Amino acid sequence: MNRIAFTNVNIFDGSGEATFKGEVLVEGKRIVEVVRSPGRVSTEGVRVIDGKGRFLMPGMTEAHTHFSWNDQPSLAAIQFMPPEEHILWCVRVAKRYLDMGWTSAIGAAAAKPRLDVVLRNAIEAGEFPGPRYLAGSQEITTIGALGDNTLPHMPFEELSFGSVCSGPEEIRRSARTFIKYGVDHLKINLSGEYIAGLPAEMSPFAEDEVAMLAQEARRYGKRMAAHARSSESVKQCVRHGIEMIYHASFADEEALDLLEAAKDRHFVAPGIGWLIRTNYNAAEYGITESVAETMGYKRELEVAAESLRKMHKRGIRILPGGDYGFAWMPHGTNANDLQYFVDYIGMTPAEALRAATGLGGQIMQRPDELGQLKAGFLADLVLVDGDPLGNLAILTDPAKINLVMKDGVIHKDCATPVPAQAALHLPGADYPLREEGIREAIAAEAV
């Protein structure tokens, strides 16, 4: 059995405890021992990786992932990619996430019905590298709401990235279809979205339609996720037991009270990076700051920051991730969320990092084996050159992500190069992921 020891490392174990110097022993897929200095793990017959004082942390979980969003500047462009090229895109992007230390991910909706399921199955079968993945459905939507891209003269549902339904029975059919395809959870769009020309405070679904989704999810033992920016949509999530709430920007005091009362059941992945980068980093794509303000995004960011600060103080679980995969926030730059959590939500760097690790194990429904460096847990580890708690931006730099291990298998290793490989290189990935490389990353992967 494969045995690997990490020595001379600063350990962030994901539990909420302070960082400490120590060693970690991995055997097979699991961590078998974590010791604090001056204690030592046994190194007899073990491959030893000298951390040289670097930062060792659990693999991160992206809680609101759209692998099929294809780094384009519009929603319509997502669906224009043919399915054959689209699944190849997803495969490449999944590897990019793993390269950057995201060892788990929650599918927040696929652009086509089976993309998430096929990708999840391929990763689980070991056919391609990627995070362990929980596959989502397409976004279940209604006529005229977010995800309905049909036109009066072109009423073809294939134009939409959502499954367009009207009435409880169509919701039932859509839910059962995705369950047949093998999804892990169902996603529904309970509010609007400014970039789609719809008010974020709009709540387009009737109560009996949401109730039908919940009924079918419970019948088949599936979880649910919701695009829920409006206050009413957040309340619908709590009323109907929708576990994963995406955005929650306009949650009012009543919604916050409901969330707090059920905080052991719900997770909020606000996708705050979308609001920040659409306000301040999308001018090249036609969304200047003044345009973003006119659309409503400046106001939403201000309201969301206040709401999320209140959620954090109330102990509601807030996790990173959301809507990466647009031109001004390409896949792989997801760790920007951690600094945004500090700047806009009031978390400490340690709280932000725990949101990506310890809370990640909880949303993956494996709190007893994911998200911490602890004996008995799955060996998902990331070795970082530098201290993220002093500078979270380190986690957006591929050169600083020195080693990534998932399930005890080293996927990326720049920590212990042999002389012929002394130059730092991400195995099999020639695209830059830092901010200055955004356009190059998009061009390199254009299909």
Sequence and secondary structure as in RCSB ss.txt:
>XXXX:A:sequence
MNRIAFTNVNIFDGSGEATFKGEVLVEGKRIVEVVRSPGRVSTEGVRVIDGKGRFLMPGMTEAHTHFSWNDQPSL
AAIQFMPPEEHILWCVRVAKRYLDMGWTSAIGAAAAKPRLDVVLRNAIEAGEFPGPRYLAGSQEITTIGALGDNT
LPHMPFEELSFGSVCSGPEEIRRSARTFIKYGVDHLKINLSGEYIAGLPAEMSPFAEDEVAMLAQEARRYGKRMA
AHARSSESVKQCVRHGIEMIYHASFADEEALDLLEAAKDRHFVAPGIGWLIRTNYNAAEYGITESVAETMGYKRE
LEVAAESLRKMHKRGIRILPGGDYGFAWMPHGTNANDLQYFVDYIGMTPAEALRAATGLGGQIMQRPDELGQLKA
GFLADLVLVDGDPLGNLAILTDPAKINLVMKDGVIHKDCATPVPAQAALHLPGADYPLREEGIREAIAAEAV
>XXXX:A:secstr
  EEEEEEEEE  SSS   EEEEEEEETTEEEEEEETT     TT EEEE TT EEEE EEEEEE TT  SBSSH
HHHHHS HHHHHHHHHHHHHHHHHTTEEEEEE   SSTTHHHHHHHHHHTTSS   EEE EEEEEEETTSTT   
BTTB  GGG SEEEE SHHHHHHHHHHHHHHT SEEEEE S  GGGTS TT     HHHHHHHHHHHHHHT EEE
EEE SHHHHHHHHHTT  EEEE TT  HHHHHHHHHTTTT EEE  HHHHHHHHHS GGGT  HHHHHHHTHHHH
HHHHHHHHHHHHHTT  B       BTTB TT TTHHHHHIIIII   HHHHHHHHTHHHHHHTT TTTSSS  T
TSB  EEEESS TTT GGGGG GGGEEEEEETTEEEEE SS  GGG S   TT     SGGGHHHHHHHT  
